């Protein structure tokens, strides 16, 4: 059963394990440094659909289908499915996964959604509420731009602090196994709001939440940053990752060379014109499923502190001049050969 560990962290004792995973992406993601590690890259970012939104739904269905196929499972064997995206009312998830006919619990954590869905899947399995759960999320550059910023035809200028929303989806299947990548601890974050209102500066809006969750996790577990082979936030990008380091120093923790950010891993900032890096639900989800989980599975990492971050805004709140609250959830993933 899950057990409280400290103030905000839950320790999972019954070995909830990542049984399989998959990542799919668009053309730009395929051109990045992780492109060859994706399960599938789609040159047509419409995926043969009539709208960008339908294309994003297709991304989710594709990533989950591939994750299930890898494990030799069918959708009917999942007890619960946790899914979310950036679109209003989670339409990429509900429309994309409705044909799966699996009990669905929709999740919204903005770009932290992969951490949230995976945490819930692991807790359900650990508690005995389910034997098998799926966790999936996605984003699409064109759907996010249309909803949160400007139509693509507008051709607006992007400032240096802006990030490029990933056209990608990641999915994991969580169950129990003697070996594999185990979800050992989950730390649910608190909403942090430092008054940032610029939707083109998400890294600054989310960095305080990342620092808050990391500090609480280290305090709860009585560990320090260098106890982990890798700490990966996501997706703070260049600006947010630098700010996260500074905020952690103020809290008495130094993030060393083992710290990185999914927004800095997905794209090549020097050649791909993504400014401060990658963002979107699909950024940390695809980096996790294409790059980080395989490293754990191969034993190249013994443990990973995966800490996806989200900007909890909506088009309505932004249009009303509200600030951008941030959230971050931390999952300790361990290689169990």
N, C-alpha and C positions, 0 to 999 in steps of 0.2 A: 504494500500500500504506500502511496505517497506520504512523505513525512516532512513537516515543516523543519527547515534548517535556518535558524536565525530569523530575521525579520521578514524578508520577502522571497526567500528561496525555498523551493520544494525539491527534496531528494527522492528519486525514483528507484525503488529497491527491487522491482521484479523484472528487470532487464528489458524494458521496451527497446526494441532494436529496429534500425532501419533495414528492412528486408530488401528493398530495391528503390531505385530512383531514376529519374530521367530529366533531361533538359533539352528544350528546343528553342530556336531563336530565328531572327530575321537575317537579312543580308548583311547589315552593318555589324551585327554580333558575330557573324561568321567570318568577317574580315578582321576581327580583333584577335588579341593574343590567345584567347581561349577557344577560338572558333572550331578547331579540330577536335575539341573535347566534347562538343555538343552531340547529342544523339541524332539530331536532325537540324539542318539549316534550310530555311525557305527563302529562295531567291525572290519569289513573289510574296511581298509582305501582305498582300490581300488574301493569300492562301486560297485563291479561287473564289472568294466570297464577294458579295456586292458592296459590303460596307467594312470599314476598319473595325467596328465593334464586333461584327460577326467573325472577322479574322482573328480577333483576340480570343473569342470563345473557342475557335478552332484550335488555337495554340494550347489552351487548357486541356481540351479533350485529347489532343495529340500527346502531350507530356504524360498525362495520367495513364493513357492507354499503353504507352511504351513502358512506363514503370510497372504496370500490372503484367505485361507480357514478359518482362525480364524475370519476374518472380513466378511465372507460370500460373497466374491467378486470373480470375474473371471478375468483373465489377460486382457480381452477385455475392462474392465471398467477402466483400467489405461490409462491416457492420455500420460504419459511419464515415462520412466524408466531410472534411473541413476545407473550405475554399473561400477565396476572396480576391478582390482586384481593386482598381482605383475608380471604377466607374460608378455612377449613381446607382444605388440599390444593388450593387454587385452583379450587374447584368451579364458581364463576361462569364462569371462563374455559373450563374443559374441557367443561362441559355446554353452555355457550352456543355454542361454536365447533366442536363435534365434527362437525356437519353440513357444515362448510366443507371437510372432508377435505384439509386442508393440513398439512404437517409442522409440529408445534407444539412449541415450547420454552417450557415454563411458567416464569414468573419470580415471585419474591417479593421485594419491596423495601418492603412496606407502602406508605405514601403516596408513596414515591419511585419506584414501579414504572413510571410513564410515562417517567421519565428513563432507567431501566434498560432497558426494552424498546426505546425509541427508540435508545439508544446501541448496543445489540446489533444492531438492524436496520441502522443506519448502518455499523457496523464490518464486518458481513457483506457489505454491498454494496461498501464501499470496498476490501475485500480481494479481491473477485472471487469470493467463495464463493456469492454470489447476485446476481441482477439486480434482483429485486423482493422486498421483505420488508414484512410488516405488523407494526405495534405497536399494541396495544390494552390498555386497562385500565378498571376500573370500581369503583364502590362504591355502596352503597345504605344509606340511613340506618337502615332497619329491620333489615337483616341484620347490620349492624355493632353496633347496640345489643343485639340478641339474643345475638350471639357474645361481645362484649367487656364489656358492662355489665349491663343488666337488661332483661327483657322489657318491651315498651312498656306493657303493662297495669299494671306496677309503679308507674309514675308517679313515679319518683325525682326528687329535686331536683337540678338541675344547677348547679354552682358557677360563678362569673364567669369562671374560667380555661378552662372547657370549650369545645369547638368542635362545630359541627354537621356531621356526616358527609354529604357530598354524595350525592344520588341522581343519578348521572351517569356517562357513559362518554365517553372520547375515543379516536379511532383515527387513525393516520397510515399512509400507504403511502410507503415509501422506495425510491427507485431512482436512476437517473442522468438528468440533464437539463442543458441549457446554461443555462437560467434557472430561477429559483424560489428557494426557501429552502433554503440549503445547511447541512448539519451539518458544521461545520469542525473543532471540537475536542471531545473528550470527556475529562472528568476523573472517574475513579471514586473515590468517597469511602471513608473509613475508618470503622469503627464507633467511635462515641464514646458513653461512658456516664458520666454525672456523678452517678449514684445516684438519679435521680428515680423514684419508685414510683407516683405518682398518675396513673392513666389519664385523669383529667380535667384534666391539665395537660401535654398533649402538646407544646405549643409550647416549654416549658422543657426537655423531654427531647430535642427535636430540634435546638434552636438551636445547641448546641455542634458538632454535625455539619455544619451549614450553614456556620458560621464556619470550621471546619477545612478543608472542601473549597474554599471561596472563597479562603482565604489560600493554599492550595497551588496553586490555579489561577493566581492572580495572580503567584505566585513562578515557577511553571513557564513562564508565557507572557511574563514580564517586562512585565506590564501593570498598570494600576491601575483602581479602580472607575469613574472618570469617563471611561474609554476606551469605555464601553458605553452605548448609548442607554437600555437598560433592563436591570436585574438583577432577576429574579423568583424568589424562593424559593417554596416551597410544600410543605406548608401550615403555616406556623408560627403564623398568626393574630396577633392584637394582641400578646399576651404574648411569644411567641417571636420575632416580628420586632423588637420593642424590645430583647430580650436579644441577638439576633444583632448589632444595631448596636453594642451595648456591647462584645461579645466581639471584634468586628472592630476597634474602637478600640484595644483592648488589644493586638491583633496589628499595629497600626500602619496600619490602613486605615480611611478614613472613607467610609461609605455615604451618598451624597447623596440628592437628590430623585429620582434615577433608580432608586432601590431601592424595590421593592414586594414584596408577598407574595400568592400566589394565594388564600390563605385570606381576605384582605382585599378581594379583587376580586369574588368570586363572589356574595356576599350584601351586603345593606345592613344593617349592624349596628344602625343606629338604628331600623329599622322591622321587622326580620325575626326578632328574638329568637334570634340565633345566638351570643350572648355574645361570645367572643373571636374568632369568625370561622368559616370553613369548614374542613373537613378531609376525609380519605378519599382513596383512589386516584383517584376520579373528580373531585376538586376541581381539582388541578393539571392533570389530563388534559383536562378540559373547558374550563378557562380558556385553556390553550394552544391548543386546537383551535377554540374559538369566538371568541377575542379576540386572542391574541398572534400566532398564525401569520397571520391576516388582516392585522394591522398590518404585519408584515414583508412580506407579499405586495404590499400596496399601497404600500410604500416609506415608510410613516410611521415605521418603525424600520429603521435600517441593520443593527443587530446587537442580539441579545438573549442574555443569559446566563441560561439557564433552569436552575434548581437545585432540583428537587423533593426534599423531605425525607421520611423515613419513620421510624416508631417500630417497632422490630423486636421487638415483644412477641407473645405468644400467650396465649390464655386459661389454658393450663397454667402458663406462667411467672408470670403475674399472680397466679393463685391460690396459687402457692407463695411469693409475696412477693418475687419477683425484681425488680430494677430494670428500667428501660426503655431499652435501647440505641437510639441514633439513627444514621441514615445519610443521606448526601446525595450525589447525583451531579450534575455540572455539564455542560451542553451549550452550546456556542457556536453559535448559529443566526444566519446572515447572509443578508441579502437580496441576491440576485444578479439584477438586472433584465436 
